[in-house]
Every structure is written in C-alpha cells, then in structure tokens.
Amino acid sequence: QVRLVESGGGSVQSGGSLRLSCEFSGLTSRTSYMGWFRQFQGKEREGVASIVSNGDTVYAASVKGRFIISRDNAKSTLYLQMNDLKPEDTAMYYCAADNGPPGVLFRQLDDRRYSYWGQGAQVTVSS
C-alpha cells in the first residue's frame, strides 16, 4: 500500500528557512509523480511544487525562486526546501503522490491528479 509520512513542519520568522520531508513507500518509481500542496485556513488547497519521475519540476509563481522540490529515490523521500519564508506562506502543507503515468492532459499542480496524500504538516511564519 502507498504510504506518505510527512515531517519537518514548524514555526519560523519571516526570512527564515524550513525543510519538509515526505517518506514514501509503495510507489512505482519509474512512472510516479509527487508534489507539495498547501491549504490556508478557510481556503482551497493550492499547488506549491511538483516533480515527475524524470526530475522535471513545476513551481507556483508565489514560491518560484524560494522553494525547491527534490526527490531522493534511494532514501524514498521527497523534500521541499523553503527559503525566504514569508507570513503568507503560513499554511498546512501536504505531500501528495500518484503512481501515474501522467497523461497528455496532466497538470502537475492540479490536486485532482494525485491519489495519495500525507497527513499534513503545519508551517507558521511570523513577522
């Protein structure tokens, strides 16, 4: 069974950094894709970053240049390095995955394309 376990959430001051981790199991590495999504209180979930099996990445405009998504298959772990954090980044962050393969209509930051989800990690950025 696919399992996603997140860790690394916490509280930091504006301008600080934080790294989220998502340990995964049960995924088909050759075709699977993974991503990070976040949800603000009372708001809809939105895509943050995504990475497909060949390493290609996509970032939301709001985090481009500040966040880095990476996947280490040897460690079965997905990471989200968050730099220059801002109060507007405060949200619950979710790791997501799907065994794929992605189809021609695949959009990496569309949460409807992901079948498996982590439990969530709270990130709070203070001024």
Residue pairs with C-beta under 8 A, 6 or more apart in sequence:
1 26
2 24
2 25
2 26
2 27
2 97
2 99
2 115
2 116
3 24
3 25
3 26
4 22
4 23
4 24
4 95
4 96
4 97
4 116
4 117
4 118
4 119
5 22
5 23
5 24
5 118
5 119
6 20
6 21
6 22
6 93
6 94
6 95
6 118
6 119
6 120
6 121
7 20
7 21
7 22
7 23
7 121
8 18
8 19
8 20
8 21
8 121
9 18
9 20
9 93
9 121
9 122
9 123
10 18
10 122
10 123
10 124
11 123
11 124
11 125
11 126
12 18
12 85
12 123
12 124
12 125
12 126
13 125
13 126
13 127
14 85
14 86
14 87
14 125
14 126
14 127
15 84
15 85
16 85
16 125
17 81
17 82
17 83
17 84
17 85
18 82
18 85
18 123
19 79
19 80
19 81
19 82
20 36
20 79
20 80
20 82
20 93
20 95
20 121
20 123
21 77
21 78
21 79
22 34
22 36
22 77
22 78
22 79
22 80
22 95
22 118
23 76
23 77
24 34
24 76
24 77
24 78
24 95
24 97
25 76
27 34
27 97
27 99
28 99
28 100
29 53
29 73
30 53
31 53
31 99
31 100
31 101
31 102
32 53
32 97
32 98
32 99
32 100
33 50
33 51
33 52
33 53
33 97
33 98
33 100
33 102
33 108
34 50
34 51
34 71
34 78
34 95
34 96
34 97
34 98
35 47
35 48
35 49
35 50
35 51
35 69
35 95
35 96
35 97
35 108
35 109
35 114
36 47
36 48
36 49
36 50
36 69
36 78
36 80
36 93
36 94
36 95
36 96
37 45
37 46
37 47
37 48
37 93
37 94
37 96
37 111
37 114
38 45
38 46
38 48
38 89
38 91
38 92
38 93
38 94
38 123
39 45
39 46
39 91
39 92
39 94
40 90
40 91
41 91
45 94
45 111
46 60
46 109
46 111
47 58
47 60
47 108
47 109
47 110
47 111
48 59
48 60
48 63
48 67
48 69
48 80
48 93
48 109
49 57
49 58
49 59
49 60
49 63
49 67
49 68
49 69
49 80
49 109
50 57
50 58
50 69
50 108
50 109
51 57
51 58
51 69
51 70
51 71
51 78
52 100
52 102
52 108
53 100
55 71
57 69
58 108
58 109
59 67
59 69
60 109
62 88
63 82
63 89
66 82
66 83
66 84
66 85
67 80
67 81
67 82
67 83
68 79
68 80
68 81
68 83
69 78
69 79
69 80
69 81
70 78
70 79
70 81
71 77
71 78
71 79
72 78
72 79
78 95
78 97
80 93
82 89
82 123
85 123
85 125
86 125
87 125
87 126
87 127
88 125
89 123
89 125
90 123
90 124
90 125
91 122
91 123
92 120
92 121
92 122
92 123
93 120
93 121
93 122
93 123
94 117
94 118
94 120
94 121
95 117
95 118
96 111
96 114
96 116
96 117
96 118
97 114
97 115
97 116
98 113
98 114
98 115
98 116
99 115
102 108
102 113
106 113
107 113
